[in-house]
Amino acid sequence: MNDTRDNTSANDQGRLTGGSFRHIFKDMALYGTGDLVFKATSFFAIPIYTRFLTPGDYGVWSFVVTAVGLLGGVLILGGDSAFSLFFFEARTETEKQRVTSTWFGFLFAWSVAVIVLCLPFVSVFSTWSFSTRDHAILFALALMTAPLSLINAMCGQALRSQFQPRLFLALSVCSALLSIGFSLWGVVVLKLGLRGLMGGALLASSLMLPVRLWTIRGLLRPIFSACLLRRLLAFGIPLVPSSLAYWVFGMSDRIVLGKLSTLDQVGLYTLAVQITGILTLITGAWGQAWSPHAVKVYIEQPTAAPAFFGRAMTYILFGFGFLSVVFGTFAKEVLVVFSTPSFYPAASAIGPLGLGIVAYASTQVTATGISFAKKTTYFAVVSWIAALMNLGLNVLLIPKWGMMAACWTTTASYLFLTVIYLVLSQKMWAVAYEKKRAYIIIGATFSFTVFASHLPELPLVFSLLMKTLYVAVFLGLVFASKALDRREWHGILAFIQHRKTMKPMASWACDRDSG
């Protein structure tokens, strides 16, 4: 009888777990859709922007947005993480209202005060950045947008904390369409150039703010707690250095390019980053799907977990390696569709950036040992080392090689990041990596991505045929070397379909050997 009750309880728990995961994946799909809509809308606006803006204009826009983005990392004061933690710790509706009202009120007052102090210096910012005061208005528009974007983002965080993904998705889609729509109106119809582009973003943020505040009106009350604010700041402020490190790591190359090279180089590099942003989106989607499965296997099947993670690394390297080869091979054709001839030189940066994203995607496995050992301080330390290395290499190499130095230093920094994570993680919790298969895939990916830029120029039809064959040769080489075979697809399919139990997924770590 006890066994029966235990089995029943286990079955109920299994159903509960499965139901919870279904809800999690459903919510993540909705959140991911909002991000996808925003990025897709921005992506398909590229052909319009590149026909009304020069590479130099694109470079100015990227420089201003990147510079003000650094300020945004300071303005938020770790606010998203701090709010989520304290919101979920609040036990009553009144406590949740106190957390929301205190934090939102402070962030708005703080961010507006900082922007008011910065606005008189926009001419100085413009002169330092471009040796002219002509772009001061762009800094002013970007600065005025910053506090509005901050509170809009925090409203979205409040909706996530209340588990309202559909409303979050609707507002994200609306915000993306308004921002792109107004920006295109300013650039194309009013012919305001960069002022229209950045003014459109400001107008969209201004219109969305009251709507977003209305959606969380139940959490907003005229109350403020100084004691609670001190606790929120004590939690959030230590997160600012890590945010700044990631800004240096991911964005500072545009600032260095603008100061040590030309604005045309900044514009071309920015377009290459936007094109490879599709790979970044896929990386994020993989991370969201991978994380819960990884933790579950680690906890419930500790003996199978090391091989499971090793096999997952092989799949990550192949999947993102294949995408890197495709993007590097067809970079010119993509730019022909989405831009004008003056932007075609950006094609040479797409392949190297794709390799960087392969390295970045691999950190989802190489960093697992650090996470499982709960030694997360290493993440901040290593990210700052990588950020400083990235900045130093950019300052050293960009004056001579321009955007190509920027893309290769980014790739080198991501490679450094994942290698250091791997070394540290293996000491804390060892993954059984499939070294031979991984080396073959890495070598093929690097070789085919780099050599793609040296393929001969042919008429469009012949070029497409040649490049399709080129990618097919890459796939053929991977399979001929037995780095992958047909049995791998069964494991990949089992993972994607989210089998009812974790046993099939963990067992693919042994399927190939037992097969």
Secondary structure, DSSP 8 states (H G I E B T S, - for coil): -HHHHHHHHHHHHHHHHHHHHHHHHHHHHHHHHHHHHHHHHHHHHHHHHHHHS-HHHHHHHHHHHHHHHHHHHHHTTTHHHHHHHHHHH--SHHHHHHHHHHHHHHHHHHHHHHHHHHGGGHHHHHHHHHSSSTTHHHHHHHHHHHHHHHHHHHHHHHHHHTT-HHHHHHHHHHHHHHHHHHHHIIIIIS--THHHHHHHHHHHHHHHHHHHHHHTGGG--S---HHHHHHHHHHHGGGHHHHHHHHHHHHHHHHHHHHHS-HHHHHHHHHHHHHHHHHHHHHHHHHHHHHHHHHHHHHH-TTTHHHHHHHHHHHHHHHHHHHHHHHHHSHHHHHHHHS-GGGGGGHHHHHHHHHHHHHHHHHHHHTHHHHHTT-THHHHHHHHHHHHHHHHHHHHHHHHHTHHHHHHHHHHHHHHHHHHHHHHHHHHS-----HHHHHHHHHHHHHHHHHHTTS----HHHHHHHHHHHHHHHHHHHHHTTSS-HHHHHHHHHHHTT-SSSHHHHHHHHHHHH-
